[in-house]
Amino acid sequence: MVPDDAPAGRLLRAVELIASKGPVTYEDLRGMLGISKTATWRVVTTLRDAGWVRITQGGRQIVLDHRLDDLFSTAQYSDPEFAQLADIMAVVAEEFGVHLDLFTQTVGMPPVLAETTRRLTQVVQVPAEGDDNLTLALEGAMTPVQLTRHFSRIVDETDPQVAMAIRSGEAGRKARQMPGFVWSLDRSTLTVSLRGSMDTPAAIRIAPRHRKSDSAVYRKVFLALRDRLADHVTSFARDDRFPA
């Protein structure tokens, strides 16, 4: 992996930041990269000359070229983003006797089962008809820019009522107000929102391994994941309180 402080690493990190944060100013990018004004200018100039970014708003804002923006909006980030999560999930699942399934979603695309603590014969894929709880948790994990892009891509593919809710902003408000966790109707599973180290929206579903687990077990799993993932993700749920 290219070190972040190497020239190539800076360029890749700059592209990731611009893709996830939306249009940024020179000062924004400088602060996020932690480099000098001159180094920031060199990064932006290199990316502009390569056709990766465009400068708008009279030279004040930096945006991805639309061709690269489309690529970042639909492509899945690489495994290293979630590499350490798999080990943490395995430890927590074994400690508390539960199944943990990590789902990711790139903008406008169906959810993908990225990691699981189940044996391969036990893996349950995302239902073809969809899963409202999983959808809500993944949308709740998106940044405002990702959420806007996500809804703009799906609005023409949904039924009229859903499309109307999206256009009116109702769906977006619901996703932004989502605290970061949602129970299944029978309270047998808990799905928790999180964002990967490069801001990819994701969700971990906690499910019983044998019989239905009680609230005390889920509370311990929730807190263990929150504490152990703190250094590996940009956010975990939106509230440190366990969902009652």
BAFI-3210 file (N, C-alpha, C; in Angstrom, 3 decimals, decimal comma, padded with zeros to 6 digits):
// residues 244
n [1|2|3|4|5|6|7|8|9|10|11|12|13|14|15|16|17|18|19|20|21|22|23|24|25|26|27|28|29|30|31|32|33|34|35|36|37|38|39|40|41|42|43|44|45|46|47|48|49|50|51|52|53|54|55|56|57|58|59|60|61|62|63|64|65|66|67|68|69|70|71|72|73|74|75|76|77|78|79|80|81|82|83|84|85|86|87|88|89|90|91|92|93|94|95|96|97|98|99|100|101|102|103|104|105|106|107|108|109|110|111|112|113|114|115|116|117|118|119|120|121|122|123|124|125|126|127|128|129|130|131|132|133|134|135|136|137|138|139|140|141|142|143|144|145|146|147|148|149|150|151|152|153|154|155|156|157|158|159|160|161|162|163|164|165|166|167|168|169|170|171|172|173|174|175|176|177|178|179|180|181|182|183|184|185|186|187|188|189|190|191|192|193|194|195|196|197|198|199|200|201|202|203|204|205|206|207|208|209|210|211|212|213|214|215|216|217|218|219|220|221|222|223|224|225|226|227|228|229|230|231|232|233|234|235|236|237|238|239|240|241|242|243|244]
n.u [000,847|000,503|002,228|000,560|001,906|003,563|004,182|002,435|000,634|-000,517|-001,891|-003,799|-005,178|-006,194|-007,986|-009,804|-010,854|-012,030|-013,937|-015,612|-016,342|-017,404|-017,550|-014,661|-012,696|-009,433|-008,334|-009,857|-009,047|-006,326|-006,329|-007,481|-005,616|-003,364|-001,073|001,269|000,489|001,750|002,295|-000,311|-001,248|000,362|-000,580|-003,267|-002,852|-001,513|-003,524|-005,464|-004,171|-003,993|-006,555|-008,308|-009,588|-011,640|-011,600|-013,787|-016,265|-014,954|-012,301|-012,350|-013,399|-012,844|-013,564|-014,385|-013,663|-016,391|-016,429|-014,760|-016,077|-018,448|-017,370|-016,385|-018,792|-020,103|-018,406|-016,984|-015,201|-011,858|-010,840|-008,994|-010,060|-011,933|-010,563|-009,495|-011,814|-013,018|-011,515|-012,017|-014,792|-014,946|-013,799|-015,548|-017,994|-017,481|-016,990|-019,477|-021,318|-022,823|-024,015|-022,408|-022,890|-021,517|-022,543|-022,129|-022,561|-022,404|-022,941|-026,174|-026,270|-027,114|-027,140|-024,242|-023,017|-020,295|-018,565|-018,685|-019,380|-020,354|-020,371|-019,673|-021,803|-023,883|-024,395|-026,513|-027,779|-028,486|-031,940|-033,798|-036,019|-035,439|-034,563|-035,914|-034,959|-032,187|-031,680|-032,407|-030,506|-028,116|-028,503|-028,610|-025,982|-024,691|-022,858|-023,912|-023,453|-023,155|-025,678|-027,417|-026,543|-027,102|-029,951|-030,612|-029,898|-031,580|-034,146|-035,597|-036,036|-037,864|-041,150|-043,987|-044,866|-042,706|-040,780|-041,896|-041,644|-038,894|-038,253|-039,531|-037,975|-038,488|-037,590|-034,832|-034,645|-035,539|-033,511|-031,304|-032,034|-031,964|-030,871|-028,861|-029,195|-031,320|-034,009|-035,194|-038,588|-039,418|-037,517|-035,303|-032,988|-030,424|-029,527|-026,787|-025,546|-022,542|-019,519|-016,927|-013,268|-012,733|-015,016|-017,044|-020,400|-021,809|-023,139|-023,621|-025,083|-026,423|-027,075|-028,780|-026,989|-027,843|-030,436|-032,895|-031,354|-031,164|-031,887|-029,777|-027,523|-027,302|-026,774|-024,195|-022,756|-023,138|-021,844|-019,268|-018,501|-018,647|-016,589|-014,295|-014,135|-013,585|-011,157|-011,005|-013,021|-014,896|-017,229|-019,592|-022,727|-024,912|-025,147|-024,103|-025,567|-027,126|-029,627|-032,777]
n.v [-001,195|002,251|004,686|007,318|009,735|009,794|011,048|009,818|008,632|010,876|011,969|009,960|009,930|012,524|012,393|010,503|011,946|014,201|012,859|011,761|013,901|015,820|018,919|020,800|023,346|024,843|025,324|023,626|021,111|021,190|021,223|018,686|016,961|017,679|019,138|021,524|024,813|025,100|022,425|021,480|022,972|021,863|019,209|019,579|020,815|018,775|016,792|018,177|018,623|016,021|015,502|014,648|016,232|019,220|022,779|025,000|027,644|030,105|029,411|028,696|026,278|022,728|019,990|016,581|015,364|014,690|012,141|010,587|010,953|009,541|006,978|006,671|006,792|004,464|002,285|-000,337|000,121|-000,934|-004,012|-003,505|-001,372|-002,425|-004,433|-004,824|-004,814|-007,281|-009,063|-008,006|-008,307|-011,111|-011,803|-010,538|-011,764|-014,428|-014,151|-013,358|-015,091|-014,671|-013,919|-011,881|-009,710|-007,866|-005,344|-003,502|-000,549|000,968|004,097|004,307|001,612|-001,916|-003,350|-005,063|-008,086|-007,939|-008,930|-011,671|-013,503|-015,974|-019,486|-020,543|-022,059|-021,050|-018,502|-015,834|-014,199|-010,810|-010,244|-010,631|-009,035|-006,933|-005,204|-003,425|-002,463|-002,798|-001,187|001,328|001,598|001,651|003,935|005,761|005,782|007,193|010,031|013,516|014,338|011,866|010,804|012,537|012,041|009,342|009,221|010,697|008,978|006,787|007,718|007,627|004,977|003,940|003,294|005,525|006,737|006,471|007,834|010,386|010,951|011,038|013,179|015,227|015,443|014,022|011,363|011,782|013,387|011,567|009,645|011,184|011,753|009,361|007,467|005,605|002,951|000,086|-001,981|-005,279|-006,274|-008,293|-007,983|-009,609|-009,191|-006,679|-003,875|-001,901|001,285|002,292|003,916|003,228|003,431|005,031|006,417|004,845|003,879|001,620|-001,261|-003,146|-006,152|-007,597|-010,768|-013,575|-016,551|-019,101|-019,533|-016,910|-013,953|-012,054|-008,616|-007,731|-009,118|-008,156|-005,517|-005,662|-006,593|-004,479|-002,325|-003,388|-003,592|-000,880|000,240|-001,213|-000,755|001,875|003,066|002,354|003,036|005,779|006,573|005,291|004,221|006,880|007,651|007,102|005,783|002,736|001,277|001,224]
n.w [000,000|-000,778|001,078|002,929|003,047|000,905|-002,445|-004,408|-002,672|-001,470|-003,640|-004,202|-001,775|-001,787|-003,944|-002,918|-000,744|-001,999|-003,480|-001,503|000,152|-001,481|-003,447|-002,616|-000,996|-001,564|000,945|002,574|001,580|002,092|004,916|005,480|004,361|005,737|004,925|003,468|002,010|-000,459|-001,156|-001,321|-003,494|-005,489|-005,532|-006,374|-008,852|-010,234|-010,311|-011,748|-014,209|-015,030|-015,633|-013,685|-011,803|-011,637|-011,585|-010,117|-009,589|-009,992|-009,449|-006,821|-005,844|-005,774|-007,725|-008,570|-011,833|-013,999|-015,150|-013,547|-011,174|-011,603|-011,662|-009,022|-007,737|-008,304|-008,104|-006,063|-003,073|-002,219|-000,559|001,669|003,132|004,882|006,086|008,731|010,148|009,800|011,388|013,945|014,079|014,071|016,539|018,391|017,741|018,429|021,149|022,204|021,162|018,731|015,370|012,972|010,349|007,758|005,707|002,719|000,700|-002,369|-003,983|-005,310|-005,917|-005,356|-001,985|-000,663|000,639|002,509|004,520|006,824|009,832|009,746|008,792|005,452|004,507|005,906|005,154|004,440|001,773|000,639|000,556|-002,482|-002,796|-001,263|001,831|004,246|006,747|006,524|004,308|005,355|007,415|005,943|004,347|006,401|007,102|005,186|003,938|003,673|000,991|-000,341|000,153|-001,223|-003,833|-004,015|-003,810|-006,064|-008,044|-007,755|-007,996|-010,407|-010,695|-009,010|-007,533|-008,092|-005,618|-003,831|-005,295|-005,220|-002,496|-002,266|-003,956|-002,599|-000,421|001,832|002,241|002,407|004,715|006,626|006,523|007,348|009,941|011,135|013,855|013,728|014,264|014,030|014,928|014,069|013,300|015,081|016,955|016,865|015,493|015,197|013,423|012,617|011,760|010,054|008,916|006,647|006,665|004,517|004,171|003,035|003,021|005,369|007,136|010,076|010,864|013,693|014,797|016,329|017,241|017,914|019,629|020,107|021,162|024,221|025,247|026,816|025,911|023,291|023,885|025,023|022,796|020,983|022,344|022,540|019,847|019,129|020,725|019,925|017,229|017,012|016,173|013,551|011,803|010,345|011,520|013,894|014,220|015,384|017,835|021,079|022,924|023,838|021,792|023,116]
ca.u [000,000|001,306|002,097|-000,208|002,749|004,280|003,468|001,315|-000,341|-001,242|-002,810|-004,909|-005,963|-006,912|-009,115|-010,777|-011,493|-012,898|-015,054|-016,529|-016,784|-018,009|-016,675|-013,889|-011,809|-008,013|-008,090|-010,447|-008,198|-005,063|-006,565|-007,726|-004,376|-002,325|000,147|001,434|-000,233|002,469|002,079|-001,708|-001,324|000,977|-001,503|-004,416|-002,367|-001,244|-004,806|-006,138|-003,473|-004,284|-007,969|-009,056|-010,419|-011,890|-011,667|-015,009|-016,548|-013,901|-011,052|-012,474|-013,786|-012,237|-014,524|-013,926|-014,161|-017,631|-016,188|-014,210|-017,131|-019,322|-016,654|-016,370|-020,157|-020,643|-017,433|-016,808|-013,848|-011,082|-010,948|-008,259|-010,860|-012,648|-009,751|-009,389|-013,142|-013,321|-010,893|-012,748|-016,097|-014,772|-013,549|-016,775|-019,004|-017,132|-017,105|-020,867|-022,162|-023,768|-023,551|-022,248|-022,813|-021,183|-023,043|-021,690|-023,355|-021,923|-024,051|-027,060|-026,131|-027,696|-026,227|-023,373|-022,518|-018,843|-017,910|-019,607|-018,756|-021,007|-019,746|-020,179|-023,092|-024,910|-024,507|-027,785|-027,561|-029,516|-033,136|-033,995|-037,062|-034,934|-034,671|-036,117|-034,081|-030,824|-031,655|-032,432|-029,221|-027,092|-028,746|-028,241|-024,519|-024,136|-022,607|-024,919|-023,164|-023,472|-027,124|-028,002|-026,180|-027,815|-031,357|-030,739|-029,725|-032,659|-035,468|-036,293|-036,177|-038,772|-042,559|-044,300|-044,968|-041,351|-040,131|-042,431|-041,043|-037,498|-038,221|-039,970|-036,961|-038,925|-036,696|-033,541|-034,762|-035,648|-032,180|-030,407|-032,458|-031,749|-029,840|-027,752|-029,486|-032,725|-034,390|-036,173|-039,914|-039,486|-036,371|-034,328|-031,736|-030,164|-028,657|-026,109|-024,876|-021,171|-018,827|-015,569|-012,183|-012,769|-016,388|-018,013|-021,481|-021,878|-023,992|-023,389|-026,285|-026,185|-028,135|-028,495|-026,343|-028,673|-031,780|-032,982|-030,592|-031,918|-031,400|-028,506|-026,468|-027,153|-026,135|-022,767|-022,193|-023,162|-020,795|-017,965|-018,205|-018,392|-015,279|-013,192|-014,072|-013,389|-009,965|-010,981|-014,100|-015,075|-018,368|-020,308|-024,039|-024,869|-025,492|-023,406|-026,503|-027,663|-031,039|-033,647]
ca.v [000,000|003,470|005,521|008,537|010,923|009,731|011,828|009,058|008,468|012,142|012,110|009,031|010,395|013,728|011,956|009,884|012,999|014,993|011,994|011,529|015,148|016,729|020,051|021,314|024,466|024,552|025,310|022,379|019,983|021,325|020,799|017,245|016,250|018,057|019,512|022,965|025,414|024,790|021,008|021,359|023,523|020,883|018,073|019,972|021,052|017,463|016,140|018,933|018,361|014,636|015,424|014,003|017,217|020,497|023,914|025,749|028,794|031,104|028,943|028,503|024,922|021,614|018,897|015,500|015,317|013,913|010,740|009,940|011,010|008,407|005,769|006,594|006,652|003,136|001,217|-000,751|000,359|-002,162|-004,736|-002,988|-000,452|-003,172|-005,603|-005,009|-005,026|-008,705|-009,671|-007,537|-008,967|-012,519|-011,870|-010,158|-012,788|-015,608|-013,813|-013,215|-016,115|-014,103|-013,765|-010,495|-009,587|-006,505|-005,004|-002,207|-000,097|002,114|004,972|003,885|000,188|-002,765|-003,710|-006,220|-008,719|-007,807|-009,805|-012,352|-014,442|-017,262|-020,409|-020,288|-022,721|-020,346|-017,127|-015,440|-013,030|-009,784|-010,701|-009,987|-008,020|-005,826|-005,267|-002,024|-002,102|-002,686|000,012|002,504|001,694|002,050|005,339|006,542|005,829|008,001|011,459|014,289|014,303|010,526|010,621|013,273|011,317|008,070|009,428|011,182|007,836|005,804|008,335|007,218|003,530|003,548|003,542|006,954|007,246|006,588|008,917|011,646|011,169|011,416|014,529|016,192|015,487|013,251|010,218|012,294|013,801|010,351|009,032|012,037|011,710|007,993|007,497|004,713|001,559|-000,253|-003,341|-005,975|-006,204|-009,214|-007,640|-010,703|-008,676|-005,245|-003,420|-000,686|002,040|002,749|004,290|002,705|004,402|005,940|006,933|003,985|003,534|000,196|-001,591|-004,463|-006,763|-008,510|-011,775|-014,668|-017,714|-020,282|-019,042|-015,450|-013,348|-011,009|-007,250|-007,560|-009,621|-007,195|-004,309|-005,947|-006,668|-003,113|-001,539|-003,967|-003,169|000,566|000,524|-001,841|-000,217|003,330|003,508|001,750|003,572|007,215|006,752|004,083|004,726|008,326|007,856|006,088|005,069|001,507|001,446|000,501]
ca.w [000,000|-000,872|002,281|002,694|002,931|-000,368|-003,469|-004,971|-001,601|-001,326|-004,768|-004,004|-000,627|-002,214|-004,768|-002,016|000,043|-002,873|-003,863|-000,383|000,788|-002,442|-003,778|-001,483|-001,298|-001,342|002,387|003,081|001,192|002,828|006,293|005,542|004,030|006,694|004,205|003,278|000,889|-001,698|-001,469|-001,745|-004,848|-006,394|-005,649|-007,196|-010,214|-010,836|-010,588|-012,813|-015,472|-015,411|-015,985|-012,611|-011,103|-012,298|-010,667|-010,406|-008,732|-010,131|-008,864|-005,366|-005,473|-006,497|-007,872|-009,442|-013,202|-013,954|-015,502|-012,360|-010,173|-011,878|-011,270|-007,566|-007,260|-008,577|-007,861|-004,678|-002,584|-002,082|000,697|002,827|003,938|005,909|006,427|010,176|010,698|009,780|012,567|015,125|014,049|014,433|017,983|019,106|017,489|019,216|022,573|022,649|020,563|017,766|013,995|012,542|008,895|007,333|004,382|002,203|-000,438|-003,116|-004,329|-006,379|-006,201|-004,317|-000,900|-000,883|001,853|002,374|005,491|007,720|010,762|009,542|007,856|004,100|004,309|006,664|004,674|003,850|000,938|000,727|-000,156|-003,783|-002,687|-000,454|003,286|004,633|007,856|006,005|003,462|006,222|008,113|004,974|004,005|007,580|007,199|004,097|004,129|002,931|-000,452|-000,822|000,231|-002,348|-005,055|-003,949|-004,142|-007,442|-008,946|-007,648|-008,077|-011,624|-010,723|-007,944|-007,825|-008,007|-004,251|-003,298|-006,034|-004,709|-001,176|-002,483|-004,525|-001,589|000,629|002,998|002,425|002,855|006,126|007,428|006,587|008,141|011,341|011,595|014,897|013,437|014,571|013,808|015,296|013,236|013,924|016,221|017,800|016,865|014,936|015,332|012,334|013,077|010,692|010,241|007,687|006,588|006,824|003,370|004,136|002,372|003,940|005,691|008,275|010,674|011,435|014,818|014,793|017,265|016,626|018,152|019,926|020,156|022,253|024,915|025,065|027,521|025,031|022,195|024,434|025,148|021,446|020,453|022,993|022,184|018,476|019,133|021,318|019,186|015,872|017,093|015,438|012,218|010,974|010,569|012,424|014,290|014,617|015,571|019,225|021,867|023,785|023,260|021,454|024,055]
c.u [000,884|001,128|001,388|000,671|003,619|003,495|002,260|000,215|-001,166|-002,281|-004,033|-005,810|-006,779|-008,141|-010,204|-011,556|-012,454|-014,122|-016,075|-017,095|-017,492|-017,058|-015,972|-013,063|-010,360|-007,740|-008,661|-009,510|-006,878|-005,229|-006,746|-006,470|-003,255|-001,009|000,178|000,597|000,418|002,235|000,649|-001,875|-000,753|000,055|-002,647|-004,001|-002,114|-002,539|-005,559|-005,508|-003,729|-005,748|-008,824|-009,969|-010,618|-011,965|-012,877|-015,136|-015,415|-012,599|-011,131|-012,762|-013,154|-013,255|-013,911|-014,454|-015,354|-017,417|-015,647|-015,249|-018,093|-018,675|-016,676|-017,764|-020,671|-019,687|-017,324|-015,372|-013,160|-011,176|-010,191|-009,056|-011,531|-011,846|-009,717|-010,751|-013,470|-012,748|-011,639|-014,109|-015,989|-014,592|-014,831|-017,852|-018,748|-017,342|-018,553|-021,828|-023,223|-023,177|-023,447|-022,057|-022,566|-021,648|-022,501|-022,577|-022,688|-023,130|-024,853|-027,028|-026,778|-026,677|-025,440|-022,952|-021,002|-018,080|-018,988|-018,832|-019,395|-020,124|-020,392|-021,547|-024,227|-025,197|-025,864|-027,557|-028,682|-030,732|-033,347|-035,024|-036,643|-035,171|-034,744|-035,177|-032,644|-030,684|-031,585|-031,095|-028,110|-027,265|-028,369|-026,742|-023,897|-023,875|-023,688|-024,707|-023,525|-024,977|-027,824|-027,765|-026,956|-029,267|-031,542|-030,625|-030,911|-034,036|-036,249|-036,534|-037,185|-040,213|-042,886|-044,336|-043,593|-040,618|-040,598|-041,814|-039,598|-037,411|-038,616|-038,965|-037,310|-037,983|-035,335|-033,563|-034,803|-034,283|-031,237|-030,755|-032,269|-030,611|-028,687|-027,981|-030,972|-032,948|-035,248|-037,505|-040,021|-038,317|-035,352|-032,990|-031,653|-029,177|-028,113|-025,365|-023,420|-020,612|-017,406|-014,537|-012,088|-014,191|-017,351|-019,120|-021,570|-022,819|-023,626|-024,702|-025,870|-027,359|-027,779|-027,873|-027,206|-030,116|-031,729|-032,236|-031,418|-031,220|-030,034|-027,329|-026,221|-026,461|-024,624|-022,088|-022,076|-022,007|-019,403|-017,562|-017,861|-016,988|-014,133|-013,057|-013,711|-012,227|-009,945|-012,084|-014,246|-016,286|-018,996|-021,622|-023,966|-025,143|-024,822|-024,341|-027,004|-029,147|-031,946|-034,716]
c.v [001,248|004,297|006,826|009,752|010,889|010,523|011,100|008,858|009,717|012,310|011,215|009,482|011,630|013,355|011,340|010,943|013,821|014,172|011,876|012,805|016,095|017,861|020,584|022,508|024,020|024,416|024,050|021,204|020,017|020,823|019,296|016,433|016,548|018,413|021,021|023,476|025,055|023,347|020,772|021,841|022,528|019,683|018,413|020,185|019,735|016,761|016,842|018,635|016,942|014,452|014,768|014,978|018,447|021,578|024,753|026,942|029,817|030,716|028,637|027,059|023,883|020,483|017,818|015,716|014,361|012,446|009,969|009,907|009,844|007,099|005,596|006,365|005,234|001,997|000,894|-000,463|-000,973|-002,740|-004,121|-002,031|-001,168|-004,368|-005,861|-005,252|-006,505|-009,399|-009,282|-008,211|-010,417|-012,681|-011,593|-011,230|-014,032|-015,348|-013,826|-014,205|-015,580|-014,190|-012,279|-010,483|-008,129|-006,302|-003,642|-001,831|001,095|002,847|004,435|002,402|-000,631|-003,045|-004,975|-006,771|-008,785|-008,753|-010,480|-013,273|-015,826|-018,178|-020,194|-020,913|-021,987|-018,952|-016,899|-014,159|-012,014|-010,265|-009,925|-008,867|-006,853|-006,033|-003,831|-001,589|-001,903|-001,433|001,270|002,694|002,148|003,507|006,244|006,663|006,736|009,438|012,221|014,252|012,942|010,301|011,316|012,534|010,004|008,242|009,904|010,032|006,883|006,389|007,877|005,719|003,033|003,807|005,010|007,511|007,440|007,734|010,274|011,980|011,618|012,847|015,583|016,332|014,660|012,089|010,662|012,715|012,586|009,697|009,845|012,000|010,331|007,970|006,532|003,274|001,307|-001,725|-003,957|-005,974|-007,110|-009,030|-008,783|-010,272|-007,170|-004,857|-002,046|-000,026|002,312|003,164|003,778|003,809|005,364|006,430|006,107|003,633|002,028|-000,006|-002,980|-004,957|-007,756|-009,476|-012,901|-015,856|-018,957|-019,853|-017,519|-014,908|-012,267|-009,662|-007,045|-008,022|-008,644|-005,924|-004,509|-005,992|-005,271|-002,291|-002,065|-003,554|-001,688|000,869|-000,016|-001,321|001,263|003,824|003,038|002,252|005,056|007,500|005,402|004,531|006,252|008,669|006,743|005,309|003,812|001,703|000,598|-000,271]
c.w [000,000|000,391|001,952|002,481|001,675|-001,402|-004,046|-003,937|-001,385|-002,424|-004,593|-002,863|-000,999|-003,037|-003,896|-001,241|-000,807|-003,276|-002,747|000,213|-000,178|-002,790|-002,532|-001,946|-001,107|000,154|003,026|002,818|001,938|004,258|006,417|005,248|005,014|006,041|003,995|002,101|-000,446|-002,127|-001,947|-003,182|-005,858|-006,616|-006,599|-008,651|-010,943|-011,223|-011,718|-014,173|-015,977|-015,810|-014,925|-011,869|-011,989|-011,224|-011,067|-009,467|-008,774|-009,476|-007,388|-004,972|-006,390|-006,538|-008,753|-010,853|-013,231|-014,300|-014,306|-011,250|-010,357|-011,438|-009,758|-007,005|-007,399|-008,257|-006,372|-004,248|-002,300|-000,673|001,873|003,706|005,100|006,419|007,928|010,818|010,790|011,012|013,841|015,204|014,510|015,936|018,766|018,939|018,324|020,699|023,055|021,993|019,620|016,358|013,693|011,028|008,539|005,892|003,977|001,022|-001,096|-003,675|-005,512|-006,696|-005,087|-003,209|-001,241|000,472|001,741|003,290|006,331|008,646|010,647|008,699|006,489|003,865|005,017|006,107|004,016|003,061|001,156|-000,049|-001,454|-003,702|-001,802|001,032|003,779|005,746|007,377|005,139|004,304|006,928|007,169|004,559|005,168|007,759|006,151|004,528|003,362|001,422|-001,036|-000,863|-000,932|-003,657|-005,145|-004,379|-005,576|-008,433|-008,899|-007,909|-009,299|-011,697|-009,693|-008,346|-007,551|-006,590|-003,627|-003,981|-005,528|-003,354|-001,305|-002,987|-003,496|-000,452|001,846|003,288|002,938|004,304|007,043|007,608|007,459|009,629|011,958|012,621|014,660|013,826|014,394|014,150|014,193|013,991|015,145|017,186|017,900|016,274|015,144|014,235|012,676|011,915|011,045|008,891|007,762|006,661|005,647|003,118|003,294|003,361|004,136|006,872|008,766|011,263|012,504|014,874|015,757|016,550|016,774|018,399|020,024|021,370|022,929|024,752|025,708|026,651|023,890|022,678|024,525|023,775|020,846|021,025|022,645|020,770|018,426|019,623|020,455|017,755|015,842|016,241|013,983|011,287|011,262|011,440|012,712|014,900|014,712|017,020|020,015|022,785|023,084|022,968|022,329|023,307]
res [m|v|p|d|d|a|p|a|g|r|l|l|r|a|v|e|l|i|a|s|k|g|p|v|t|y|e|d|l|r|g|m|l|g|i|s|k|t|a|t|w|r|v|v|t|t|l|r|d|a|g|w|v|r|i|t|q|g|g|r|q|i|v|l|d|h|r|l|d|d|l|f|s|t|a|q|y|s|d|p|e|f|a|q|l|a|d|i|m|a|v|v|a|e|e|f|g|v|h|l|d|l|f|t|q|t|v|g|m|p|p|v|l|a|e|t|t|r|r|l|t|q|v|v|q|v|p|a|e|g|d|d|n|l|t|l|a|l|e|g|a|m|t|p|v|q|l|t|r|h|f|s|r|i|v|d|e|t|d|p|q|v|a|m|a|i|r|s|g|e|a|g|r|k|a|r|q|m|p|g|f|v|w|s|l|d|r|s|t|l|t|v|s|l|r|g|s|m|d|t|p|a|a|i|r|i|a|p|r|h|r|k|s|d|s|a|v|y|r|k|v|f|l|a|l|r|d|r|l|a|d|h|v|t|s|f|a|r|d|d|r|f|p|a]
***
